[in-house]
Every structure is written in structure tokens, then in C-alpha cells.
Amino acid sequence: MRATKITHRERGLLIVAAGPLDWERLDGSFSKPPFIVVRAGGELRQVLNECRKLAPCTLIGDYDFFLSHKAEFSKFLQFEKSVSVLMEIREEKPDEVLGPLLQLGCMGFVVAGLPAIKLRRAVRAVQAGEIWAPRRLLSAVLQNRYGGPRSLTPREWEILALVAQGLSNRAISQALRIAHETVRWNMRMIYKKLDVHDRKSVLLRAFGTNGRKPLEAEAGDTMTNSQLAG
């Protein structure tokens, strides 16, 4: 791990790690380029200052450590949009923490002890602007967020969860083994029911409670209802 000044030229995929984490596992998981890991110790304020200096970066933090400073951490995420946060959870139940984490501004979570290859995949995903969480839990969070007489169908929830993971319409059709036109039709219905006009608006309504953009749609994939209909 490094504690020296890092220039923009050598940056690569920069990770700031904080809290009582498994440092040996982190060393092993991110020992090769393009990953660079900086250990940020001490109080929360020191950790956040380190993130500000090194942004854009991904912060991997211990869930309990940051939960104990929730107000200050939430304020930080409200204004520091170039830091993607991935929380490590230990004994907490994933289905109970995902919603609060997304509302706080985090990009998802990893379970302690996650294999190195999946941990690297998670970091790449959140640095690309995707939400890292099981599809089933994302769907459940979205269903809890939206209710009432215009609630979505099970298929629409499933598609919306994949949208939150950064998949394009075509990728969703492949993942669910349904026609591309079926995905486009379901997206039109989702927009209509939620009274929005594009993917970004759907996700901001679902997760952007801190004014934080949780997800960038794939290039050229942010489509309005009229475009989908065409």
C-alpha cells in the first residue's frame, strides 16, 4: 500500500481504503496495475480529506465505521461526487443495508471475504458508475421505493434492476433471454408509470436522494420515450 503523493499520470484505478478492513486481502487483491491502493487511517475527517485530494477515486470502507459517522459522511457525499463508495459488510444482512446505503450515496456493497477477482470486478463497476449489488436486492429496493396503484410488474422490476447495474437495452434482452423490442416496450411502460423521460431520471428518483448521480447509462443509451418508440 502507498501513502506517498500520487500524480494524475500514474493514477490508474485509485482506491482509498479505510476502517478495520482485511488489509492483507486488499494487498493481494489489488497488488498489480492498474490498481493503486492508499490506506487512509485515523478519524473520518482524515479519510475524507484524503479522498478529496485523490479524487476521482473509489473509497472502500467498513460499514460500521462509516455508519457511526453517518451525518458527516452523508454531507461529504452530497458535495463530493467524484468519489465512488463501496462498503464492506460483515455481519449485517445485505437485504437490510442496501437501501440505506444507496440513499446515503454509496454505490453498493461487498461482503467481507469476497474473492479477489470479484472484488476487483466490483471496484471496476463502481468506478464506471454502476451500482454493485445482487439483482434480487436491487429489485426489492426499487419495489419498496415505488408503490401504489401504478406499481410496476415483476418483469419491469427485473428490468429496472438491470438498468441500475448499467446494462443497455440490448444487454438486458440477452441477460433475460427476451426480445430487444420487449425490453424497449417495458422501458416505455416504466417511464410512463414513474412519470419520467429517461434512464437517468428513473435512477435519480430511485437512488439520488443526495443529489448524487448513481449511474451513467452506457454511451448512447440514454433514450427518451419518443426515441424508444421510434
MODELLER restraints for C-alpha pairs under 7 A, 6 or more apart:
rsr = mdl.restraints
at = mdl.atoms
rsr.add(forms.Gaussian(group=physical.xy_distance, feature=features.Distance(at['CA:1:A'], at['CA:27:A']), mean=6.81, stdev=0.5))
rsr.add(forms.Gaussian(group=physical.xy_distance, feature=features.Distance(at['CA:1:A'], at['CA:37:A']), mean=5.54, stdev=0.5))
rsr.add(forms.Gaussian(group=physical.xy_distance, feature=features.Distance(at['CA:1:A'], at['CA:38:A']), mean=5.70, stdev=0.5))
rsr.add(forms.Gaussian(group=physical.xy_distance, feature=features.Distance(at['CA:1:A'], at['CA:39:A']), mean=6.46, stdev=0.5))
rsr.add(forms.Gaussian(group=physical.xy_distance, feature=features.Distance(at['CA:2:A'], at['CA:37:A']), mean=6.37, stdev=0.5))
rsr.add(forms.Gaussian(group=physical.xy_distance, feature=features.Distance(at['CA:2:A'], at['CA:38:A']), mean=5.03, stdev=0.5))
rsr.add(forms.Gaussian(group=physical.xy_distance, feature=features.Distance(at['CA:2:A'], at['CA:39:A']), mean=6.80, stdev=0.5))
rsr.add(forms.Gaussian(group=physical.xy_distance, feature=features.Distance(at['CA:3:A'], at['CA:38:A']), mean=5.82, stdev=0.5))
rsr.add(forms.Gaussian(group=physical.xy_distance, feature=features.Distance(at['CA:3:A'], at['CA:39:A']), mean=6.69, stdev=0.5))
rsr.add(forms.Gaussian(group=physical.xy_distance, feature=features.Distance(at['CA:12:A'], at['CA:34:A']), mean=4.88, stdev=0.5))
rsr.add(forms.Gaussian(group=physical.xy_distance, feature=features.Distance(at['CA:12:A'], at['CA:35:A']), mean=5.99, stdev=0.5))
rsr.add(forms.Gaussian(group=physical.xy_distance, feature=features.Distance(at['CA:12:A'], at['CA:36:A']), mean=6.75, stdev=0.5))
rsr.add(forms.Gaussian(group=physical.xy_distance, feature=features.Distance(at['CA:13:A'], at['CA:34:A']), mean=5.58, stdev=0.5))
rsr.add(forms.Gaussian(group=physical.xy_distance, feature=features.Distance(at['CA:13:A'], at['CA:35:A']), mean=4.71, stdev=0.5))
rsr.add(forms.Gaussian(group=physical.xy_distance, feature=features.Distance(at['CA:13:A'], at['CA:36:A']), mean=6.11, stdev=0.5))
rsr.add(forms.Gaussian(group=physical.xy_distance, feature=features.Distance(at['CA:14:A'], at['CA:35:A']), mean=5.96, stdev=0.5))
rsr.add(forms.Gaussian(group=physical.xy_distance, feature=features.Distance(at['CA:14:A'], at['CA:36:A']), mean=4.92, stdev=0.5))
rsr.add(forms.Gaussian(group=physical.xy_distance, feature=features.Distance(at['CA:14:A'], at['CA:37:A']), mean=6.14, stdev=0.5))
rsr.add(forms.Gaussian(group=physical.xy_distance, feature=features.Distance(at['CA:14:A'], at['CA:57:A']), mean=5.05, stdev=0.5))
rsr.add(forms.Gaussian(group=physical.xy_distance, feature=features.Distance(at['CA:14:A'], at['CA:58:A']), mean=6.38, stdev=0.5))
rsr.add(forms.Gaussian(group=physical.xy_distance, feature=features.Distance(at['CA:15:A'], at['CA:36:A']), mean=6.01, stdev=0.5))
rsr.add(forms.Gaussian(group=physical.xy_distance, feature=features.Distance(at['CA:15:A'], at['CA:37:A']), mean=4.75, stdev=0.5))
rsr.add(forms.Gaussian(group=physical.xy_distance, feature=features.Distance(at['CA:15:A'], at['CA:38:A']), mean=6.18, stdev=0.5))
rsr.add(forms.Gaussian(group=physical.xy_distance, feature=features.Distance(at['CA:15:A'], at['CA:57:A']), mean=5.71, stdev=0.5))
rsr.add(forms.Gaussian(group=physical.xy_distance, feature=features.Distance(at['CA:15:A'], at['CA:58:A']), mean=4.84, stdev=0.5))
rsr.add(forms.Gaussian(group=physical.xy_distance, feature=features.Distance(at['CA:15:A'], at['CA:59:A']), mean=5.83, stdev=0.5))
rsr.add(forms.Gaussian(group=physical.xy_distance, feature=features.Distance(at['CA:16:A'], at['CA:37:A']), mean=5.92, stdev=0.5))
rsr.add(forms.Gaussian(group=physical.xy_distance, feature=features.Distance(at['CA:16:A'], at['CA:38:A']), mean=4.94, stdev=0.5))
rsr.add(forms.Gaussian(group=physical.xy_distance, feature=features.Distance(at['CA:16:A'], at['CA:39:A']), mean=6.01, stdev=0.5))
rsr.add(forms.Gaussian(group=physical.xy_distance, feature=features.Distance(at['CA:16:A'], at['CA:40:A']), mean=6.45, stdev=0.5))
rsr.add(forms.Gaussian(group=physical.xy_distance, feature=features.Distance(at['CA:16:A'], at['CA:51:A']), mean=6.80, stdev=0.5))
rsr.add(forms.Gaussian(group=physical.xy_distance, feature=features.Distance(at['CA:16:A'], at['CA:57:A']), mean=6.96, stdev=0.5))
rsr.add(forms.Gaussian(group=physical.xy_distance, feature=features.Distance(at['CA:16:A'], at['CA:58:A']), mean=6.09, stdev=0.5))
rsr.add(forms.Gaussian(group=physical.xy_distance, feature=features.Distance(at['CA:16:A'], at['CA:59:A']), mean=4.71, stdev=0.5))
rsr.add(forms.Gaussian(group=physical.xy_distance, feature=features.Distance(at['CA:16:A'], at['CA:60:A']), mean=6.20, stdev=0.5))
rsr.add(forms.Gaussian(group=physical.xy_distance, feature=features.Distance(at['CA:17:A'], at['CA:38:A']), mean=6.28, stdev=0.5))
rsr.add(forms.Gaussian(group=physical.xy_distance, feature=features.Distance(at['CA:17:A'], at['CA:39:A']), mean=5.14, stdev=0.5))
rsr.add(forms.Gaussian(group=physical.xy_distance, feature=features.Distance(at['CA:17:A'], at['CA:40:A']), mean=5.89, stdev=0.5))
rsr.add(forms.Gaussian(group=physical.xy_distance, feature=features.Distance(at['CA:17:A'], at['CA:59:A']), mean=5.75, stdev=0.5))
rsr.add(forms.Gaussian(group=physical.xy_distance, feature=features.Distance(at['CA:17:A'], at['CA:60:A']), mean=4.79, stdev=0.5))
rsr.add(forms.Gaussian(group=physical.xy_distance, feature=features.Distance(at['CA:17:A'], at['CA:61:A']), mean=5.85, stdev=0.5))
rsr.add(forms.Gaussian(group=physical.xy_distance, feature=features.Distance(at['CA:18:A'], at['CA:39:A']), mean=6.35, stdev=0.5))
rsr.add(forms.Gaussian(group=physical.xy_distance, feature=features.Distance(at['CA:18:A'], at['CA:40:A']), mean=5.24, stdev=0.5))
rsr.add(forms.Gaussian(group=physical.xy_distance, feature=features.Distance(at['CA:18:A'], at['CA:41:A']), mean=6.02, stdev=0.5))
rsr.add(forms.Gaussian(group=physical.xy_distance, feature=features.Distance(at['CA:18:A'], at['CA:47:A']), mean=6.82, stdev=0.5))
rsr.add(forms.Gaussian(group=physical.xy_distance, feature=features.Distance(at['CA:18:A'], at['CA:60:A']), mean=6.48, stdev=0.5))
rsr.add(forms.Gaussian(group=physical.xy_distance, feature=features.Distance(at['CA:18:A'], at['CA:61:A']), mean=4.98, stdev=0.5))
rsr.add(forms.Gaussian(group=physical.xy_distance, feature=features.Distance(at['CA:18:A'], at['CA:62:A']), mean=6.81, stdev=0.5))
rsr.add(forms.Gaussian(group=physical.xy_distance, feature=features.Distance(at['CA:19:A'], at['CA:61:A']), mean=5.80, stdev=0.5))
rsr.add(forms.Gaussian(group=physical.xy_distance, feature=features.Distance(at['CA:19:A'], at['CA:62:A']), mean=5.19, stdev=0.5))
rsr.add(forms.Gaussian(group=physical.xy_distance, feature=features.Distance(at['CA:19:A'], at['CA:65:A']), mean=5.93, stdev=0.5))
rsr.add(forms.Gaussian(group=physical.xy_distance, feature=features.Distance(at['CA:20:A'], at['CA:62:A']), mean=6.30, stdev=0.5))
rsr.add(forms.Gaussian(group=physical.xy_distance, feature=features.Distance(at['CA:21:A'], at['CA:62:A']), mean=6.37, stdev=0.5))
rsr.add(forms.Gaussian(group=physical.xy_distance, feature=features.Distance(at['CA:29:A'], at['CA:116:A']), mean=4.71, stdev=0.5))
rsr.add(forms.Gaussian(group=physical.xy_distance, feature=features.Distance(at['CA:29:A'], at['CA:120:A']), mean=6.89, stdev=0.5))
rsr.add(forms.Gaussian(group=physical.xy_distance, feature=features.Distance(at['CA:30:A'], at['CA:36:A']), mean=6.99, stdev=0.5))
rsr.add(forms.Gaussian(group=physical.xy_distance, feature=features.Distance(at['CA:40:A'], at['CA:47:A']), mean=5.33, stdev=0.5))
rsr.add(forms.Gaussian(group=physical.xy_distance, feature=features.Distance(at['CA:40:A'], at['CA:50:A']), mean=6.84, stdev=0.5))
rsr.add(forms.Gaussian(group=physical.xy_distance, feature=features.Distance(at['CA:41:A'], at['CA:47:A']), mean=6.53, stdev=0.5))
rsr.add(forms.Gaussian(group=physical.xy_distance, feature=features.Distance(at['CA:51:A'], at['CA:83:A']), mean=6.99, stdev=0.5))
rsr.add(forms.Gaussian(group=physical.xy_distance, feature=features.Distance(at['CA:55:A'], at['CA:82:A']), mean=5.90, stdev=0.5))
rsr.add(forms.Gaussian(group=physical.xy_distance, feature=features.Distance(at['CA:55:A'], at['CA:83:A']), mean=5.96, stdev=0.5))
rsr.add(forms.Gaussian(group=physical.xy_distance, feature=features.Distance(at['CA:56:A'], at['CA:82:A']), mean=4.81, stdev=0.5))
rsr.add(forms.Gaussian(group=physical.xy_distance, feature=features.Distance(at['CA:56:A'], at['CA:83:A']), mean=5.55, stdev=0.5))
rsr.add(forms.Gaussian(group=physical.xy_distance, feature=features.Distance(at['CA:57:A'], at['CA:82:A']), mean=6.85, stdev=0.5))
rsr.add(forms.Gaussian(group=physical.xy_distance, feature=features.Distance(at['CA:57:A'], at['CA:83:A']), mean=5.20, stdev=0.5))
rsr.add(forms.Gaussian(group=physical.xy_distance, feature=features.Distance(at['CA:57:A'], at['CA:84:A']), mean=6.43, stdev=0.5))
rsr.add(forms.Gaussian(group=physical.xy_distance, feature=features.Distance(at['CA:58:A'], at['CA:83:A']), mean=5.60, stdev=0.5))
rsr.add(forms.Gaussian(group=physical.xy_distance, feature=features.Distance(at['CA:58:A'], at['CA:84:A']), mean=4.64, stdev=0.5))
rsr.add(forms.Gaussian(group=physical.xy_distance, feature=features.Distance(at['CA:58:A'], at['CA:85:A']), mean=5.69, stdev=0.5))
rsr.add(forms.Gaussian(group=physical.xy_distance, feature=features.Distance(at['CA:58:A'], at['CA:127:A']), mean=6.50, stdev=0.5))
rsr.add(forms.Gaussian(group=physical.xy_distance, feature=features.Distance(at['CA:59:A'], at['CA:83:A']), mean=6.74, stdev=0.5))
rsr.add(forms.Gaussian(group=physical.xy_distance, feature=features.Distance(at['CA:59:A'], at['CA:84:A']), mean=6.10, stdev=0.5))
rsr.add(forms.Gaussian(group=physical.xy_distance, feature=features.Distance(at['CA:59:A'], at['CA:85:A']), mean=4.76, stdev=0.5))
rsr.add(forms.Gaussian(group=physical.xy_distance, feature=features.Distance(at['CA:59:A'], at['CA:86:A']), mean=6.14, stdev=0.5))
rsr.add(forms.Gaussian(group=physical.xy_distance, feature=features.Distance(at['CA:60:A'], at['CA:85:A']), mean=6.11, stdev=0.5))
rsr.add(forms.Gaussian(group=physical.xy_distance, feature=features.Distance(at['CA:60:A'], at['CA:86:A']), mean=4.99, stdev=0.5))
rsr.add(forms.Gaussian(group=physical.xy_distance, feature=features.Distance(at['CA:60:A'], at['CA:87:A']), mean=5.69, stdev=0.5))
rsr.add(forms.Gaussian(group=physical.xy_distance, feature=features.Distance(at['CA:60:A'], at['CA:88:A']), mean=6.95, stdev=0.5))
rsr.add(forms.Gaussian(group=physical.xy_distance, feature=features.Distance(at['CA:61:A'], at['CA:86:A']), mean=6.64, stdev=0.5))
rsr.add(forms.Gaussian(group=physical.xy_distance, feature=features.Distance(at['CA:61:A'], at['CA:87:A']), mean=5.04, stdev=0.5))
rsr.add(forms.Gaussian(group=physical.xy_distance, feature=features.Distance(at['CA:61:A'], at['CA:88:A']), mean=5.97, stdev=0.5))
rsr.add(forms.Gaussian(group=physical.xy_distance, feature=features.Distance(at['CA:62:A'], at['CA:87:A']), mean=5.86, stdev=0.5))
rsr.add(forms.Gaussian(group=physical.xy_distance, feature=features.Distance(at['CA:62:A'], at['CA:88:A']), mean=5.05, stdev=0.5))
rsr.add(forms.Gaussian(group=physical.xy_distance, feature=features.Distance(at['CA:62:A'], at['CA:89:A']), mean=6.57, stdev=0.5))
rsr.add(forms.Gaussian(group=physical.xy_distance, feature=features.Distance(at['CA:63:A'], at['CA:87:A']), mean=5.51, stdev=0.5))
rsr.add(forms.Gaussian(group=physical.xy_distance, feature=features.Distance(at['CA:63:A'], at['CA:88:A']), mean=5.67, stdev=0.5))
rsr.add(forms.Gaussian(group=physical.xy_distance, feature=features.Distance(at['CA:63:A'], at['CA:89:A']), mean=5.50, stdev=0.5))
rsr.add(forms.Gaussian(group=physical.xy_distance, feature=features.Distance(at['CA:66:A'], at['CA:73:A']), mean=6.91, stdev=0.5))
rsr.add(forms.Gaussian(group=physical.xy_distance, feature=features.Distance(at['CA:74:A'], at['CA:104:A']), mean=5.79, stdev=0.5))
rsr.add(forms.Gaussian(group=physical.xy_distance, feature=features.Distance(at['CA:77:A'], at['CA:105:A']), mean=6.13, stdev=0.5))
rsr.add(forms.Gaussian(group=physical.xy_distance, feature=features.Distance(at['CA:78:A'], at['CA:210:A']), mean=5.28, stdev=0.5))
rsr.add(forms.Gaussian(group=physical.xy_distance, feature=features.Distance(at['CA:78:A'], at['CA:211:A']), mean=6.47, stdev=0.5))
rsr.add(forms.Gaussian(group=physical.xy_distance, feature=features.Distance(at['CA:78:A'], at['CA:212:A']), mean=6.31, stdev=0.5))
rsr.add(forms.Gaussian(group=physical.xy_distance, feature=features.Distance(at['CA:81:A'], at['CA:212:A']), mean=6.39, stdev=0.5))
rsr.add(forms.Gaussian(group=physical.xy_distance, feature=features.Distance(at['CA:84:A'], at['CA:106:A']), mean=6.80, stdev=0.5))
rsr.add(forms.Gaussian(group=physical.xy_distance, feature=features.Distance(at['CA:84:A'], at['CA:107:A']), mean=6.36, stdev=0.5))
rsr.add(forms.Gaussian(group=physical.xy_distance, feature=features.Distance(at['CA:84:A'], at['CA:126:A']), mean=6.32, stdev=0.5))
rsr.add(forms.Gaussian(group=physical.xy_distance, feature=features.Distance(at['CA:84:A'], at['CA:127:A']), mean=6.39, stdev=0.5))
rsr.add(forms.Gaussian(group=physical.xy_distance, feature=features.Distance(at['CA:85:A'], at['CA:106:A']), mean=4.83, stdev=0.5))
rsr.add(forms.Gaussian(group=physical.xy_distance, feature=features.Distance(at['CA:85:A'], at['CA:107:A']), mean=5.53, stdev=0.5))
rsr.add(forms.Gaussian(group=physical.xy_distance, feature=features.Distance(at['CA:86:A'], at['CA:106:A']), mean=6.21, stdev=0.5))
rsr.add(forms.Gaussian(group=physical.xy_distance, feature=features.Distance(at['CA:86:A'], at['CA:107:A']), mean=5.71, stdev=0.5))
rsr.add(forms.Gaussian(group=physical.xy_distance, feature=features.Distance(at['CA:86:A'], at['CA:108:A']), mean=5.41, stdev=0.5))
rsr.add(forms.Gaussian(group=physical.xy_distance, feature=features.Distance(at['CA:86:A'], at['CA:109:A']), mean=5.20, stdev=0.5))
rsr.add(forms.Gaussian(group=physical.xy_distance, feature=features.Distance(at['CA:87:A'], at['CA:108:A']), mean=6.51, stdev=0.5))
rsr.add(forms.Gaussian(group=physical.xy_distance, feature=features.Distance(at['CA:87:A'], at['CA:109:A']), mean=4.54, stdev=0.5))
rsr.add(forms.Gaussian(group=physical.xy_distance, feature=features.Distance(at['CA:87:A'], at['CA:110:A']), mean=6.22, stdev=0.5))
rsr.add(forms.Gaussian(group=physical.xy_distance, feature=features.Distance(at['CA:88:A'], at['CA:109:A']), mean=5.63, stdev=0.5))
rsr.add(forms.Gaussian(group=physical.xy_distance, feature=features.Distance(at['CA:88:A'], at['CA:110:A']), mean=4.91, stdev=0.5))
rsr.add(forms.Gaussian(group=physical.xy_distance, feature=features.Distance(at['CA:88:A'], at['CA:111:A']), mean=5.62, stdev=0.5))
rsr.add(forms.Gaussian(group=physical.xy_distance, feature=features.Distance(at['CA:88:A'], at['CA:112:A']), mean=5.91, stdev=0.5))
rsr.add(forms.Gaussian(group=physical.xy_distance, feature=features.Distance(at['CA:89:A'], at['CA:109:A']), mean=6.87, stdev=0.5))
rsr.add(forms.Gaussian(group=physical.xy_distance, feature=features.Distance(at['CA:89:A'], at['CA:110:A']), mean=6.37, stdev=0.5))
rsr.add(forms.Gaussian(group=physical.xy_distance, feature=features.Distance(at['CA:89:A'], at['CA:111:A']), mean=5.14, stdev=0.5))
rsr.add(forms.Gaussian(group=physical.xy_distance, feature=features.Distance(at['CA:89:A'], at['CA:112:A']), mean=5.86, stdev=0.5))
rsr.add(forms.Gaussian(group=physical.xy_distance, feature=features.Distance(at['CA:90:A'], at['CA:111:A']), mean=6.19, stdev=0.5))
rsr.add(forms.Gaussian(group=physical.xy_distance, feature=features.Distance(at['CA:90:A'], at['CA:112:A']), mean=5.35, stdev=0.5))
rsr.add(forms.Gaussian(group=physical.xy_distance, feature=features.Distance(at['CA:95:A'], at['CA:137:A']), mean=6.16, stdev=0.5))
rsr.add(forms.Gaussian(group=physical.xy_distance, feature=features.Distance(at['CA:98:A'], at['CA:108:A']), mean=6.75, stdev=0.5))
rsr.add(forms.Gaussian(group=physical.xy_distance, feature=features.Distance(at['CA:99:A'], at['CA:141:A']), mean=5.79, stdev=0.5))
rsr.add(forms.Gaussian(group=physical.xy_distance, feature=features.Distance(at['CA:101:A'], at['CA:108:A']), mean=6.79, stdev=0.5))
rsr.add(forms.Gaussian(group=physical.xy_distance, feature=features.Distance(at['CA:102:A'], at['CA:108:A']), mean=6.64, stdev=0.5))
rsr.add(forms.Gaussian(group=physical.xy_distance, feature=features.Distance(at['CA:102:A'], at['CA:207:A']), mean=5.70, stdev=0.5))
rsr.add(forms.Gaussian(group=physical.xy_distance, feature=features.Distance(at['CA:103:A'], at['CA:207:A']), mean=5.51, stdev=0.5))
rsr.add(forms.Gaussian(group=physical.xy_distance, feature=features.Distance(at['CA:103:A'], at['CA:208:A']), mean=6.74, stdev=0.5))
rsr.add(forms.Gaussian(group=physical.xy_distance, feature=features.Distance(at['CA:103:A'], at['CA:209:A']), mean=5.64, stdev=0.5))
rsr.add(forms.Gaussian(group=physical.xy_distance, feature=features.Distance(at['CA:104:A'], at['CA:210:A']), mean=6.85, stdev=0.5))
rsr.add(forms.Gaussian(group=physical.xy_distance, feature=features.Distance(at['CA:105:A'], at['CA:210:A']), mean=6.39, stdev=0.5))
rsr.add(forms.Gaussian(group=physical.xy_distance, feature=features.Distance(at['CA:105:A'], at['CA:212:A']), mean=6.41, stdev=0.5))
rsr.add(forms.Gaussian(group=physical.xy_distance, feature=features.Distance(at['CA:107:A'], at['CA:126:A']), mean=6.17, stdev=0.5))
rsr.add(forms.Gaussian(group=physical.xy_distance, feature=features.Distance(at['CA:107:A'], at['CA:131:A']), mean=4.90, stdev=0.5))
rsr.add(forms.Gaussian(group=physical.xy_distance, feature=features.Distance(at['CA:107:A'], at['CA:132:A']), mean=6.25, stdev=0.5))
rsr.add(forms.Gaussian(group=physical.xy_distance, feature=features.Distance(at['CA:107:A'], at['CA:214:A']), mean=6.69, stdev=0.5))
rsr.add(forms.Gaussian(group=physical.xy_distance, feature=features.Distance(at['CA:108:A'], at['CA:131:A']), mean=5.58, stdev=0.5))
rsr.add(forms.Gaussian(group=physical.xy_distance, feature=features.Distance(at['CA:108:A'], at['CA:132:A']), mean=4.68, stdev=0.5))
rsr.add(forms.Gaussian(group=physical.xy_distance, feature=features.Distance(at['CA:108:A'], at['CA:133:A']), mean=5.57, stdev=0.5))
rsr.add(forms.Gaussian(group=physical.xy_distance, feature=features.Distance(at['CA:109:A'], at['CA:132:A']), mean=6.37, stdev=0.5))
rsr.add(forms.Gaussian(group=physical.xy_distance, feature=features.Distance(at['CA:109:A'], at['CA:133:A']), mean=6.33, stdev=0.5))
rsr.add(forms.Gaussian(group=physical.xy_distance, feature=features.Distance(at['CA:122:A'], at['CA:132:A']), mean=6.20, stdev=0.5))
rsr.add(forms.Gaussian(group=physical.xy_distance, feature=features.Distance(at['CA:125:A'], at['CA:132:A']), mean=6.77, stdev=0.5))
rsr.add(forms.Gaussian(group=physical.xy_distance, feature=features.Distance(at['CA:126:A'], at['CA:132:A']), mean=6.56, stdev=0.5))
rsr.add(forms.Gaussian(group=physical.xy_distance, feature=features.Distance(at['CA:129:A'], at['CA:214:A']), mean=6.53, stdev=0.5))
rsr.add(forms.Gaussian(group=physical.xy_distance, feature=features.Distance(at['CA:129:A'], at['CA:215:A']), mean=4.73, stdev=0.5))
rsr.add(forms.Gaussian(group=physical.xy_distance, feature=features.Distance(at['CA:129:A'], at['CA:216:A']), mean=5.44, stdev=0.5))
rsr.add(forms.Gaussian(group=physical.xy_distance, feature=features.Distance(at['CA:130:A'], at['CA:164:A']), mean=6.87, stdev=0.5))
rsr.add(forms.Gaussian(group=physical.xy_distance, feature=features.Distance(at['CA:130:A'], at['CA:165:A']), mean=5.26, stdev=0.5))
rsr.add(forms.Gaussian(group=physical.xy_distance, feature=features.Distance(at['CA:130:A'], at['CA:166:A']), mean=5.31, stdev=0.5))
rsr.add(forms.Gaussian(group=physical.xy_distance, feature=features.Distance(at['CA:130:A'], at['CA:215:A']), mean=5.23, stdev=0.5))
rsr.add(forms.Gaussian(group=physical.xy_distance, feature=features.Distance(at['CA:131:A'], at['CA:164:A']), mean=6.14, stdev=0.5))
rsr.add(forms.Gaussian(group=physical.xy_distance, feature=features.Distance(at['CA:131:A'], at['CA:165:A']), mean=5.18, stdev=0.5))
rsr.add(forms.Gaussian(group=physical.xy_distance, feature=features.Distance(at['CA:131:A'], at['CA:215:A']), mean=6.86, stdev=0.5))
rsr.add(forms.Gaussian(group=physical.xy_distance, feature=features.Distance(at['CA:132:A'], at['CA:165:A']), mean=6.75, stdev=0.5))
rsr.add(forms.Gaussian(group=physical.xy_distance, feature=features.Distance(at['CA:135:A'], at['CA:161:A']), mean=5.82, stdev=0.5))
rsr.add(forms.Gaussian(group=physical.xy_distance, feature=features.Distance(at['CA:135:A'], at['CA:162:A']), mean=6.83, stdev=0.5))
rsr.add(forms.Gaussian(group=physical.xy_distance, feature=features.Distance(at['CA:138:A'], at['CA:161:A']), mean=5.37, stdev=0.5))
rsr.add(forms.Gaussian(group=physical.xy_distance, feature=features.Distance(at['CA:139:A'], at['CA:157:A']), mean=5.53, stdev=0.5))
rsr.add(forms.Gaussian(group=physical.xy_distance, feature=features.Distance(at['CA:139:A'], at['CA:158:A']), mean=6.06, stdev=0.5))
rsr.add(forms.Gaussian(group=physical.xy_distance, feature=features.Distance(at['CA:139:A'], at['CA:161:A']), mean=5.02, stdev=0.5))
rsr.add(forms.Gaussian(group=physical.xy_distance, feature=features.Distance(at['CA:142:A'], at['CA:206:A']), mean=6.52, stdev=0.5))
rsr.add(forms.Gaussian(group=physical.xy_distance, feature=features.Distance(at['CA:143:A'], at['CA:157:A']), mean=6.96, stdev=0.5))
rsr.add(forms.Gaussian(group=physical.xy_distance, feature=features.Distance(at['CA:145:A'], at['CA:206:A']), mean=6.66, stdev=0.5))
rsr.add(forms.Gaussian(group=physical.xy_distance, feature=features.Distance(at['CA:150:A'], at['CA:193:A']), mean=5.89, stdev=0.5))
rsr.add(forms.Gaussian(group=physical.xy_distance, feature=features.Distance(at['CA:156:A'], at['CA:186:A']), mean=6.11, stdev=0.5))
rsr.add(forms.Gaussian(group=physical.xy_distance, feature=features.Distance(at['CA:156:A'], at['CA:190:A']), mean=6.73, stdev=0.5))
rsr.add(forms.Gaussian(group=physical.xy_distance, feature=features.Distance(at['CA:159:A'], at['CA:172:A']), mean=6.94, stdev=0.5))
rsr.add(forms.Gaussian(group=physical.xy_distance, feature=features.Distance(at['CA:162:A'], at['CA:172:A']), mean=6.60, stdev=0.5))
rsr.add(forms.Gaussian(group=physical.xy_distance, feature=features.Distance(at['CA:164:A'], at['CA:203:A']), mean=6.78, stdev=0.5))
rsr.add(forms.Gaussian(group=physical.xy_distance, feature=features.Distance(at['CA:164:A'], at['CA:215:A']), mean=6.89, stdev=0.5))
rsr.add(forms.Gaussian(group=physical.xy_distance, feature=features.Distance(at['CA:166:A'], at['CA:215:A']), mean=6.93, stdev=0.5))
rsr.add(forms.Gaussian(group=physical.xy_distance, feature=features.Distance(at['CA:166:A'], at['CA:217:A']), mean=5.89, stdev=0.5))
rsr.add(forms.Gaussian(group=physical.xy_distance, feature=features.Distance(at['CA:166:A'], at['CA:218:A']), mean=6.68, stdev=0.5))
rsr.add(forms.Gaussian(group=physical.xy_distance, feature=features.Distance(at['CA:168:A'], at['CA:218:A']), mean=6.25, stdev=0.5))
rsr.add(forms.Gaussian(group=physical.xy_distance, feature=features.Distance(at['CA:168:A'], at['CA:221:A']), mean=6.32, stdev=0.5))
rsr.add(forms.Gaussian(group=physical.xy_distance, feature=features.Distance(at['CA:169:A'], at['CA:180:A']), mean=6.74, stdev=0.5))
rsr.add(forms.Gaussian(group=physical.xy_distance, feature=features.Distance(at['CA:169:A'], at['CA:183:A']), mean=6.19, stdev=0.5))
rsr.add(forms.Gaussian(group=physical.xy_distance, feature=features.Distance(at['CA:169:A'], at['CA:184:A']), mean=6.84, stdev=0.5))
rsr.add(forms.Gaussian(group=physical.xy_distance, feature=features.Distance(at['CA:170:A'], at['CA:180:A']), mean=5.75, stdev=0.5))
rsr.add(forms.Gaussian(group=physical.xy_distance, feature=features.Distance(at['CA:173:A'], at['CA:179:A']), mean=5.71, stdev=0.5))
rsr.add(forms.Gaussian(group=physical.xy_distance, feature=features.Distance(at['CA:173:A'], at['CA:180:A']), mean=5.21, stdev=0.5))
rsr.add(forms.Gaussian(group=physical.xy_distance, feature=features.Distance(at['CA:173:A'], at['CA:183:A']), mean=6.20, stdev=0.5))
rsr.add(forms.Gaussian(group=physical.xy_distance, feature=features.Distance(at['CA:184:A'], at['CA:228:A']), mean=6.22, stdev=0.5))
rsr.add(forms.Gaussian(group=physical.xy_distance, feature=features.Distance(at['CA:188:A'], at['CA:225:A']), mean=5.95, stdev=0.5))
rsr.add(forms.Gaussian(group=physical.xy_distance, feature=features.Distance(at['CA:191:A'], at['CA:197:A']), mean=5.75, stdev=0.5))
rsr.add(forms.Gaussian(group=physical.xy_distance, feature=features.Distance(at['CA:196:A'], at['CA:202:A']), mean=6.36, stdev=0.5))
rsr.add(forms.Gaussian(group=physical.xy_distance, feature=features.Distance(at['CA:197:A'], at['CA:224:A']), mean=5.29, stdev=0.5))
rsr.add(forms.Gaussian(group=physical.xy_distance, feature=features.Distance(at['CA:197:A'], at['CA:225:A']), mean=5.97, stdev=0.5))
rsr.add(forms.Gaussian(group=physical.xy_distance, feature=features.Distance(at['CA:198:A'], at['CA:222:A']), mean=6.12, stdev=0.5))
rsr.add(forms.Gaussian(group=physical.xy_distance, feature=features.Distance(at['CA:198:A'], at['CA:223:A']), mean=5.67, stdev=0.5))
rsr.add(forms.Gaussian(group=physical.xy_distance, feature=features.Distance(at['CA:198:A'], at['CA:224:A']), mean=5.04, stdev=0.5))
rsr.add(forms.Gaussian(group=physical.xy_distance, feature=features.Distance(at['CA:199:A'], at['CA:222:A']), mean=5.87, stdev=0.5))
rsr.add(forms.Gaussian(group=physical.xy_distance, feature=features.Distance(at['CA:204:A'], at['CA:213:A']), mean=6.51, stdev=0.5))
rsr.add(forms.Gaussian(group=physical.xy_distance, feature=features.Distance(at['CA:207:A'], at['CA:214:A']), mean=6.73, stdev=0.5))
rsr.add(forms.Gaussian(group=physical.xy_distance, feature=features.Distance(at['CA:208:A'], at['CA:214:A']), mean=6.43, stdev=0.5))
